[in-house]
Every structure is written in C-alpha cells, then in structure tokens.
Amino acid sequence: MRRWNGWGDEAVALDLPPEGDDFLRQRIGQGTPLPDADLAAVCARVPASRLPADPAVDHLLDHTPETRIRHARGQSLPDWLAMRSGDMGPFPDGVAFPESSDEVTALLAYARRHGVHLIPYGGGTSVVGHINPPAGAQPVLTVALSRMNRLLDLDEESRLATFGAGTPGPLVESQLRARGYTLGHFPQSFELSTLGGWIASRSSGQQSLRYGRIEQLFAGGRLETFAGTLILPTVPASSAGPDVREMILGSEGRFGILTEASVRISQLPEHESFHVVFFPDWDRARAACRQLVQDRVALSMLRLSNARETETQLALAGHPGLIRLLERFLAVRGADQGKCLMTFGITGRRRQCRATLAQARAVCRSHDGVYTGTRLGRKWAEKRFTMPYLREALWQRGYAVDTLETATDWSNVDALLNRIEHNLSRQLSDDGEHTHVFTHLSHVYGQGCSIYTTYVFRVADSYERTLERWRRLKHTTSELIVRHGGTISHQHGVGKDHAPYLPIEKGPLAMAAIQALGRHFDPEALLNPGTLME
Amino acid sequence: MRRWNGWGDEAVALDLPPEGDDFLRQRIGQGTPLPDADLAAVCARVPASRLPADPAVDHLLDHTPETRIRHARGQSLPDWLAMRSGDMGPFPDGVAFPESSDEVTALLAYARRHGVHLIPYGGGTSVVGHINPPAGAQPVLTVALSRMNRLLDLDEESRLATFGAGTPGPLVESQLRARGYTLGHFPQSFELSTLGGWIASRSSGQQSLRYGRIEQLFAGGRLETFAGTLILPTVPASSAGPDVREMILGSEGRFGILTEASVRISQLPEHESFHVVFFPDWDRARAACRQLVQDRVALSMLRLSNARETETQLALAGHPGLIRLLERFLAVRGADQGKCLMTFGITGRRRQCRATLAQARAVCRSHDGVYTGTRLGRKWAEKRFTMPYLREALWQRGYAVDTLETATDWSNVDALLNRIEHNLSRQLSDDGEHTHVFTHLSHVYGQGCSIYTTYVFRVADSYERTLERWRRLKHTTSELIVRHGGTISHQHGVGKDHAPYLPIEKGPLAMAAIQALGRHFDPEALLNPGTLME
C-alpha cells in the first residue's frame, strides 16, 4: 500500500546506518521529531464535496475522503509537512478515474458546464506543487490518469511505443521489456511518476546522456483541451514551423490533458555497467566531467559529487570498515581530503561499451582520477530509486531534507554552485541552526550541467516554524538562481513553488507568449490554476 | 559577384560531363533552353518605391532597382523562373541594412508608424518562398541582416558563440576556426545562408548526426518584436515550462527579427573522413542504415542513395573509365544492378573515430555492404556545397531541376518514398514528358529519416507552361506527403510554397496556437505576411 503521507510503499523502509546518524548529529545536532497526524483524523476533517452531480460523469468520480486526501498533495517539503501535520490545506472535491480519451473529453465538458477546475494527476510525485488544489470558491476535480496505463501500440521498425499517459515508470519498462525494448527514462521518482507527468513537467532521467530528456523521447500524442483534441503526429524531425510538441512539453496541465503519448524507444542494451572514479579535488573532477561530455564520450550517465556530498555519501553508506579501506587506497593515489566521487554509466552494444570505457578511463586518468571499478557503481544502481525512502528515516529522527536544482552554462557552474551552497548554509544561522548542504552535477551537456543540491536541517518545534525555515531557504535560493544565470528548474518543473521565479527567468514577453497559448487552449482558465503561471 | 538570377557566384560554373548529358537525353529527351532576361531590362521595370520617407530610418534604406531585384526572390524553382523570365512579380519597396539591434528596433517602429510590411532577409536562399514580397497595397520593406555578421562573444568553457544573426555559413565557420572551434552546421546552402535564416526556418546540416539540427545548436538569442525585445537566455537544459526557443525556431520571420544568436559549438575535430559503401539492393541498404542509427554508431553523417540516384550519380560523375572499373569491382562482390550507395562520415577524436569506423564497417558487412574506402567520400565532401551550381548547367541545356523533401517514421519510409517517386514520374505523362526522379535518405534518426527526392524535367516552350508543369508536380506531391505520414518539410521550411499544406499536417488546433503566438508578437500582422501561414 502506498504511504498516504510520505514516499512510496509502506512495506519499504530504508534506515540510516549508525554512522550516518553520528555524522548528521555532528553536523547539525540531534533532531527532535514532530508528531505525525493519523489518516483517520485527517479523513474526519475533509469537507463535503462541492462537485455538482452530473449523470454524464458521476460514474467516473470518487468523492471519498481518503481518495481526496491521497490526491491532495505531492512530495515537496511543504506537502510533506502538510501531510505529516494533518493540516493539509485545500482538498480536491473529488477524483475522477477516466479510462479513455472520450472519458477525459466528457470530464472537460463537465468542467465547462459547471465551472469546475480540473487538475491532471499522474503519479503525484511533484516536488514543486504541481497538483495541489487551489483555495477558492470554484470546485476542484482532480483527474487521475492511473487507469490509462497500457501499451497501446508498438512500431518496432520505427522504435515508437504509444502508451496511455498515466502509465507509471515500472509499467512503461515492463511492458517494453517483454518485447525487448526500453524507454530508458529513469527519474528518481521512476517508481511512481508517469509518462504523462514526465512530459507535462519536462522531466529528465538519470540516463538522459544516452536516451535523452523527455523532450527527445516524446514523439507525439493526444491532448484533450477545451478548444478540441490536439493530435501531435509522430515525425522524426521537421522544419514545418514552430514545434507544437515543445509547447505541450512543460505545459504542466495548463493547456489540456494528455491522454496518449508516443515515445522513442531503444533495444534493451547488451551491456550496462556503472563505474566510479575518485578525483583529488573539485577542479580536476569538474574538468574531467566537462571533457567527457564535450568530447562526446558515449556514456549513458555521468554524475559528479562535490567533496561534501562525497563525504556524506561515504558516511551514510554503512560498512565503515570497508569505507576506511577504500579511503586508504584512494589517499595513497592522491584522492584524500576534498576528493570527489564521479559515477558514470556505460550502456549499449558490448563492442561499443568496451571502446567507450577505454575512452572514459583515459580522460579520467588525464585528470588524475582514480578508477575503482564497478562495485560502488553497482551499489548506486541498486539504490537509484530508493533515495526518497531515506526522507522517511530522517524525518523520524527530526530532520527535514529537501533538494534544489538548476542548470547553467559551464562558465557559471562554480560561481552559481557556491552561491547556492553558501546561501543555504548560512540561511538558518539567525536561529542558531546549521544546514548540511551538499551538491552533485547530475546531468551534463556540452554547454553546461545541472546542479543538484541537497540540504538537511533540523525541524523546528512546530510545523509552522519548520515551514517558515524551509520558506526562507527555498525563496532566497530560488531568487538567487534566476538572478545569476540558472534556470529555476532543470528537472522538477515549475508547479506552484517555482511560479514566482519563472517570469524573472523568462522575461515578460515570453511569459505573455505562454499566457497567449493558455488563453487559446483554455479560455476560461479552468485547468490547473496557479501552476506554471501565478 | 553574386548571380542576380541564379545560384552563387558568377565566377563559379559547374558543367555536366558529356556522359551526364547523354544520360539525361536518354531519360527525358533533349532540352530546349528558354531565353534569359537581362538585368538592365528588369531594372527598367521596377516600379517607384512606395516607402514613406522618415528621417529615423532613411539612412538605413536602399531603394535602387538593382538592390530591390536582388532581394525580391529566393531559390525555389518558381523564383528561378521569375528571375530568368524577368517577370518577377512584386518587388520590395526598399531594402534596409541595419547594423545593430537598435537599428532593427527603429525599423520596427517605422513599420508600425507607416503600416509597412517587413520581411527579414538572411541569405536569400529559401527554396519555398520565405522572403518573397506579397502583392498588395501596403509598402514592403525587406530587412537584410547581412551587416550583422560578426562573432560577438565566445564562451570557450561553455562552448557557446554569439553571432549577429546575418552571419553566413562561411563567416560563422571562419570566425570560429580562428579560435579552434566549429559550429558544424552545413546545409547545402551553406555558402550563402545565414545563422538567423537557419534558426527561423529550422534548418538541418549535412552533419546533423554529430552536431544536431539547428534546434539543438541554437542556445538563445535576441528577437526584436512589435511587442518588445525577447531575450532568450542560454541554459543547457530546463524544465521551466514550455521552451520559448522552440516557438522562435521555425517562426520564419512572423514573430520578430532575430538579431543575435548564441550557438553551441564544438572543438575542431582531430579527424574527419567520409566513406562509401555499396549495397546489393535497397532493402539491405536501408536495413544497414537503420541499424547504424538505431545502434547509435557515432557517425557524423549518413546518407543513402536509392538505385536510381546511385546510377545517376555515377553517370554524372564523369571519368567513365574509372566508373566502369568500380562497377566491375562491385559486381564481383554482389553489388550490381540495383546497387545503392551509402556515404557515411566519421568525425572527432582519432581514437573514437577508429572505434566508430570498425563498428560501422561491421554493421555494413552484416548487410552485404561492399566498403570502398574514402576516395568517393572525399569527392562528395569536395562537392558538398557546389551541387546548386549544377542547376545553372542544366538550365542552360533546357532542363529544370527541383527537389522535394520530407521525413517520416521508418515503418513508412518505403511506402512514402515510392508514392513520391511514382507520383513525380507519371505526373507529366499527359504532356508526353518524362520526369527523371531519384532519391536519397539524407538525415537519419532512430525513429525514421528524411526522404530527399530530386526531379528533372524539360522546360516547356514558355515560362508559363514550365511553371504550370512545376505546379502540378509540386502540388500533387506535397498533398500526398502530408496525407501519408510525412512532414511538409524536414529541412527547407514552410515559406509560402508549403503554407497550404501545413494545416493538413498540424491540424486546426495547432495552427490556431501558432496564430495566437503571431497575434501576441505582431498584433498588426506586419511581419512577413503569407509566409508560414496563409
């Protein structure tokens, strides 16, 4: 059963090793957990639904309190605090579970007839408030696409697969694997997030270096809108005017409800392995990273932890004896204090993989990287989707954890990274609190890379004050990112939390262009209000 | 000096070898050339300019007849017929040569004050009527960006170069080469076409397999519009809402005038070579082509000629003795009648190139390809930008030549290719005329490829009847392309010639979305009327 107030499946728990506990205590002090609300109590607080009855759609709707609670919030830290405190803010007035594009069309017609807001809902994994209902007088209906989760068509020659937009990551991959294919889109939210959600929020997977971001994978599909049905035909490339796919990518449910999507798939690879290299310091590590991507070494993933993240990962890994051995091995080879951990993936035909590994190792060696083989890489691969479970373990010890991410050009990476870390580190010092901050580059491009920063701080003595701490951290850093050459999001999207910063990044004319599209597709502004644009 | 009525520099002429002459005579009969108009006579027919005088911009304008003639038409076959006949249709009332974004802004203000249409003009190489002035009562000012042709900024770490939008291909590359870099965008029009034109029309270069289409190269820039200045910031990737760059790409001068563009550059490669392989038949050749791209063999270009194009190329190559030797060599190895020529490019670090070549040869071998080394590839590379000159030689023999191109998914390639060739071949048979038709796949993707078809036919006994022949060929084939799963253009854009077919491809809702953007950026519809959207 999925947790109603946190990440993932209730049966799965990931604990901190004792060394991790000590590590955090030394960095930011002992935490004191806040009390969790229970589901029954929250159910009792759900108000009556305001949705007008309508025979055209009533059979699609669920108004039960638990269902409405389970679709009220995503996975941002404010969402987490809301769910844990039980003070959840607005609930949707109901949740619809359509099974076809026709049923989605019927829901749009219903919304227009009665002036109901619609919120398209995929896996509910947003960390920036995409699917949170607005407060206000108009009723809100969340449209959960979870029943539209099947492989609808497979064109093996063109390597195109068409899915219902509500298909979650594991069902995308299992339905393809049965036929010998993979999509290769593996965001950390993979376990729960859906194809439609990836498209609507411009998601990026951990192996985007090989498979591309969702922008490169999304070939076409079907969007039901208030202005009619938009069919995006699949062509491999086109110079026929502005690309309408690119208007839908990142539209975050403001223009319509995606019901089907065709995506570009690949044959299951013959070989896949993940390798770890340690560098003596950040400068050499970053230079190696940049060279690997600018030289087009055909890696499938590449991430680079800074020294603080490297230290944190090793502390939280458990197995202190083995880690000590590793660190001795590395120190002898020049990677001691300040060392940085790089993980890279190699995927594809065996012959190509051999050539790529040789190229990658040569580049790393030329920057004094110490290659350690695939053992740590295998660990990374095993845990790649389980990190969100760690939040639960930290929460129960009285720690809040959140991430911030952006992307910027290589010439700005260090300056922006340092600003972000510095700002987060000192932001709670007026409260006498430390924030533990560490960063990795998670996606690399010839032009630049993403910067993915994690910050851990102690919860305050109340939910309100904890939320206030988060607001300060989030707001000041978001403002800083868009004022200093970063995008407000490389992979999480805009939602409601980032909406205030989007106009700073894009400028008024670009925002007005997006608004013009919004008026075109949704003239009465019924879809997902407050998301993407305030 | 640039030809006023054809392609390229007057000093350059490419002649047909005698064998090419024979080949065409056998296929479609002896041609009878039409008489060319001369420039002085056309100058005498240019009407007075209707542009209102205005001290704010008068110093930027040129109203002389020759300048107006030289900016009146592009390089489509109708353009060619218009220039050759001297019956040129509407001329711009003047041509402006701004040198800065501020001057472009002044021109926009002028256009609004006086109700003047503006046509942004890059290299004038459009083959679909992008820059042709409309007929009508409003004066038309063509804005030539040729003086905005400098490298403005180079960020070596981020591999970003910023150019004036009017920079033509050779000046893009020479300014970068001096610093050790390349953009790697080489459309056939490279000699004359400009960076701004590539962006506005979603161009694709011959080595897009390595460097990407212009969509992947365009990182940001500056667009002057009637609604204000749009600055597109450079970030390597973003999930911050719909991508506004992708609205400008392919906007064909309807939304604003691009004045600066930042593009993603690469280090000059250590190695580059082009290789030719012959396959016994189309099926095996196409299968090899598809496998090379779906297996992600890191080629920099890949094109595949069908049997008729292979035969034509060999006939037009000259050196009949050598060609006979080659054909004997190939026949012994199984590539005889029906053989298909594949050219692939390998570019990059030496070590990577060696690995890639081995991979590519192994794939070709497994499909019975006969590898012939780099000699023919070198020939291709030498002639890669000179093919348009051949049009002049054919014209002087009484032949008209044009191309049609599209892209489609692999599962549809053969069906669409056959339809296109069949339709073109039989279209003039009512006139008792043959059309010589041949095709190559010029750009390949995992999902599909482009189809690039050349057709040669005899000019009729008048310009009007020649144009009518072309119209029949073009219209029926364009209709067929968009009705059968192709895009109306993979690399030439929409312009005016393709505008009637765009709504069939995109559908009414997508067209209305693009129109909504047009109204936003250009509420009085002063920019490039009739292009992109009728």
Interface residues (C-beta under 8 A of the other chain):
Chain A: D155 E157 S158 R159 L160 S201 R202 S203 S204 R210 R213 E215 A219 T225 A227 G228 T229 L230 I231 L232 P233 T234 V235 P236 A237 S238 S239 A240 G241 P242 D243 V244 E246 M247 I248 L249 G250 S251 E252 R264 S266 Q267 R290 Q294 D295 R296 V297 A298 G348 R349 R351 Q352 A355 A358 Q359 A362 A407 T408 D409 W410 S411 N412 H443 Y445 G446 Q447 G448 C449 S450 G485 G486 T487 I488 S489 H490 Q491 H492 G493 V494 H498 L502 E505 K506 G507 P508 L509 A510 A512 A513 I514 A516 L517 R519 H520 F521 L532
Chain B: D155 E157 S158 R159 L160 S201 R202 S203 S204 R210 R213 E215 A219 T225 A227 G228 T229 L230 I231 L232 P233 T234 V235 P236 A237 S238 S239 A240 G241 P242 D243 V244 E246 M247 I248 L249 G250 S251 E252 R264 S266 Q267 R290 Q294 D295 R296 V297 A298 G348 R349 R351 Q352 A355 A358 Q359 A362 A407 T408 D409 W410 S411 N412 H443 Y445 G446 Q447 G448 C449 S450 G485 G486 T487 I488 S489 H490 Q491 H492 G493 V494 H498 L502 E505 K506 G507 P508 L509 A510 A512 A513 I514 A516 L517 R519 H520 F521 L532
